[in-house]
């Protein structure tokens, strides 16, 4: 999305913020599922995934899901914060860490579930990886845009 004016940036910020909040609610909604229901959903997905990756276990699938769902959140939050010239990367990171801590805390109150500090780190790792990939893409695009601008000015 090319930034045209402050109005466009404001709309993009709102869209990405809403998408990030909705995705976070999906994540937390999954955390509110009792252990038996969560295990049932994982088991159904595991059967499908094992057709493609026969070595996949339920444990690996669940950990990959943690990483992936937070990677999506990291990309959305980065985009929500990075639509204007003013950007504060630590704020993006704080959002991810807070979301992961809240997610695992929620699970402490759900029957059959437990909050794991290792899952907080795994969630945050997914979030951070996606945010860093987005940052790298943004910088490459910005550098290319500056090169294009210099070429057009000459």
QUITARA-V905733 format. One record per residue. RES is the residue in three letters. SS is DSSP state (2 for helix, 1 for strand, 0 for the rest). PSI is psi in radians with two decimals (NA if undefined). Layout:
BEGIN
{{RES;SS;PSI} {RES;SS;PSI}}
END
This chain:
BEGIN
{{UNK;0;2.14} {UNK;0;2.33} {UNK;0;2.11} {UNK;0;-0.79} {UNK;0;3.04} {UNK;2;-0.60} {UNK;2;-0.73} {UNK;2;-0.70} {UNK;2;-0.68} {UNK;2;-0.73} {UNK;2;-0.79} {UNK;2;-0.72} {UNK;2;-0.78} {UNK;2;-0.75} {UNK;2;-0.86} {UNK;2;-0.59} {UNK;2;-0.79} {UNK;2;-0.77} {UNK;2;-0.72} {UNK;2;-0.74} {UNK;2;-0.76} {UNK;2;-0.77} {UNK;2;-0.70} {UNK;2;-0.68} {UNK;2;-0.60} {UNK;2;-0.81} {UNK;2;-0.89} {UNK;2;-0.56} {UNK;2;-0.70} {UNK;2;-0.61} {UNK;2;-0.41} {UNK;0;-0.16} {UNK;0;2.36} {UNK;0;2.73} {UNK;2;-0.77} {UNK;2;-0.75} {UNK;2;-0.74} {UNK;2;-0.75} {UNK;2;-0.65} {UNK;2;-0.76} {UNK;2;-0.74} {UNK;2;-0.71} {UNK;2;-0.72} {UNK;2;-0.74} {UNK;2;-0.65} {UNK;2;-0.74} {UNK;2;-0.73} {UNK;2;-0.84} {UNK;2;-0.63} {UNK;2;-0.36} {UNK;2;-0.54} {UNK;2;-0.68} {UNK;0;1.52} {UNK;0;-0.40} {UNK;0;-0.10} {UNK;0;2.33} {UNK;0;2.90} {UNK;2;-0.69} {UNK;2;-0.85} {UNK;2;-0.71} {UNK;2;-0.77} {UNK;2;-0.69} {UNK;2;-0.67} {UNK;2;-0.62} {UNK;2;-0.73} {UNK;2;-0.92} {UNK;2;-0.81} {UNK;2;-0.78} {UNK;2;-0.60} {UNK;2;-0.45} {UNK;2;-0.75} {UNK;2;-0.78} {UNK;2;-0.72} {UNK;2;-0.74} {UNK;2;-0.75} {UNK;2;-0.75} {UNK;2;-0.72} {UNK;2;-0.82} {UNK;2;-0.62} {UNK;2;-0.64} {UNK;2;-0.42} {UNK;0;0.60} {UNK;0;0.03} {UNK;0;3.06} {UNK;0;-0.54} {UNK;0;2.19} {UNK;0;2.36} {UNK;0;1.64} {UNK;2;-0.67} {UNK;2;-0.57} {UNK;2;-0.67} {UNK;2;-0.79} {UNK;2;-0.69} {UNK;2;-0.68} {UNK;2;-0.77} {UNK;2;-0.76} {UNK;2;-0.71} {UNK;2;-0.74} {UNK;2;-0.78} {UNK;2;-0.75} {UNK;2;-0.73} {UNK;2;-0.71} {UNK;2;-0.86} {UNK;2;-0.53} {UNK;2;-0.71} {UNK;2;-0.76} {UNK;2;-0.36} {UNK;0;-0.39} {UNK;0;0.16} {UNK;0;2.30} {UNK;0;2.22} {UNK;0;-0.04} {UNK;0;2.82} {UNK;0;2.52} {UNK;0;2.34} {UNK;0;2.27} {UNK;2;-0.56} {UNK;2;-0.58} {UNK;2;-0.56} {UNK;2;-0.81} {UNK;2;-0.69} {UNK;2;-0.78} {UNK;2;-0.83} {UNK;2;-0.60} {UNK;2;-0.76} {UNK;2;-0.77} {UNK;2;-0.85} {UNK;2;-0.75} {UNK;2;-0.82} {UNK;2;-0.71} {UNK;2;-0.70} {UNK;2;-0.67} {UNK;2;-0.76} {UNK;2;-0.72} {UNK;2;-0.77} {UNK;2;-0.77} {UNK;2;-0.77} {UNK;2;-0.80} {UNK;2;-0.69} {UNK;2;-0.79} {UNK;2;-0.70} {UNK;2;-0.74} {UNK;2;-0.75} {UNK;2;-0.72} {UNK;2;-0.72} {UNK;2;-0.72} {UNK;2;-0.79} {UNK;2;-0.70} {UNK;2;-0.76} {UNK;2;-0.74} {UNK;2;-0.69} {UNK;2;-0.55} {UNK;2;-0.39} {UNK;0;NA}}
END
